[in-house]
Amino acid sequence: MKIDFRWAVAALALTAAGCGKQDAADSSAAGNAAAPAATAAGQDWTETVATTPEGGFRMGNPDAPVKLVEYASLTCPHCADFSINGSPKLKANYVRTGKVSWEFRTFVLNPVDVAVSLMARCQGEGPFFKLVEETYAEQKNWGANISKISNAEITRIQGLPENQQFGALAAASGMDQFYRARGLSKEKADQCLGDKAGLDKLLAIRDRGANQDKITGTPSFIINGQLAEGVFDINTLSAALDKALGG
């Protein structure tokens, strides 16, 4: 993958304009998120996370009657809106009870996305969803750091060996420190950021999304194998999930 880091510096602005299919950000306000539903007697399925053969991370009951897949970019503001305003209700009302499983697939849109996604995935299943939530919550802050990277620094990064470039981009944006504060050691981060197999897995997820699942914007949702048209926030997603559940 040839990396154009001059484009990467502008990537967040470009992503803000084009990542989502809707005309506006998530229409559901944070105050509209439902309070966590009482957990039925038995297992809290939000505590069960596993990797999937497709390269995603699945939270919930693997035998849930409704299987939800979300394709999302970690640099996408619309995806951040859904994470902040929608995912608490999704987990409380659908995943926790075992009715719906939720698989998150990182749909990378630019080199910044790749660097952040490699670090978010680096510690495996346990912390993944929490790290994604925190990454989205701080997206505006670390995104601003990207726009401040100088042309000289971009030139320096571009001249590094390919397996060091994503690590240098993570350092320039401050995201290496962000993840280090959340348990990711420098040694492990360097390994993940320079791992060609990890990069290839991200690109395979993106290619599957674009070519097989017909993803044209983020966030996008697939319910029981079918692309959910017109679903982009928690209100439209809830309606689609209720329909799939027979409600």
NORGIRA-V61438 format. One line per field, one symbol per residue. phi: phi as a letter, one per 20 degrees, with the letter a starting at -180 (. if undefined). burial: + if it has 24 or more other ideal C-beta (glycine too) atoms within 12 Angstrom, else -. Layout:
BEGIN
phi=???
burial=???
END
This chain:
BEGIN
phi=.fddfffgfefffffgecfdeeecfgfefgfefffgffffgofeffedcbfdgeoecddoffdgfcddddebdfdeffffgfgfedfffgffecfgfnfcecdddfdfdaffgffffgffefenfgegffffgffffdgffffffffeffffffffffefggfdffffffffenfffgfffdoefffffffffdefffffffffffffffeeemfdacfccddlndfefmdbbffffgffffffene
burial=--+-+--++-++-+++--++++--++-+----+-----------++-+++-+-++++++++--+-++++++++++++++++++++++++++++++++++++++++++++++++++++++++++----++++++++++++--++-+++-+---++--++------++++++++++++-++--+-+---+++-++++--++-++++++-++---+-+-+++++++---++--++++++++-++--+---
END
